[in-house]
Amino acid sequence: MDTRTFDALTESMKSAYVAGLSEGAVPRPVIMPLVRGELVGLIWLRPVEPGRDALTAIASLSNIAAAAGADEIVLAWETHDVATVCELPVDGPSPCLNMVHATKDGHTLHQFPYTEDSASAAPHWQPAPAPRPDAKLVPPVQAAVDYAFTPLDLDHPSPFGVTVVLMEEDGYNLRLTEAFAF
């Protein structure tokens, strides 16, 4: 992925955080699969129950990337939000927008810590630490990264189409780009 594309995805996520925090919540985890450098779309986590359901649902974000034959993904999440809903300890800066860029050969973690302005609820972005290749990821995110590049074994003429339908039925919010919409 070229720097311009990653920067555009980063700015998109930061804008989502500004909008979300103004409404009282951080955005849900989202995966952005790419095929040969072209964005498939944005797939937001479905509503989840704390614990095992959240762990499974985050890992299942990988299904769309696997079905599309993605060769790279970007997955974004908020440190405290994912730790809380998955009933895991907070590991890393908090509050913090995390973005992992991954291929089948490895991943790099980018972190964007912020503070919240109590008056406006707007995030004040802090200096970002250096990107960390092959950094430790929280378990559900690591699972999503691992499974994103594992081909789905679906006996269906349109594995991508059926995956889109099933994920939508499960409550995931999919916004596919025109090239991948059907």
Secondary structure, DSSP 8 states (H G I E B T S, - for coil): --HHHHHHHHHHHHHHHHHHHHTTS----EEEEEETTEE-EEEE-----TTHHHHHHHHTTHHHHHHHT-SEEEEEEEHHHHHHHTT----SSSSEEEEEEEETTEEEEEEEEEEE-TTT--EEE------EET----HHHHHHHHHHTS-----SS-HHHHHHHHHHHHT-EEEE-TTT--
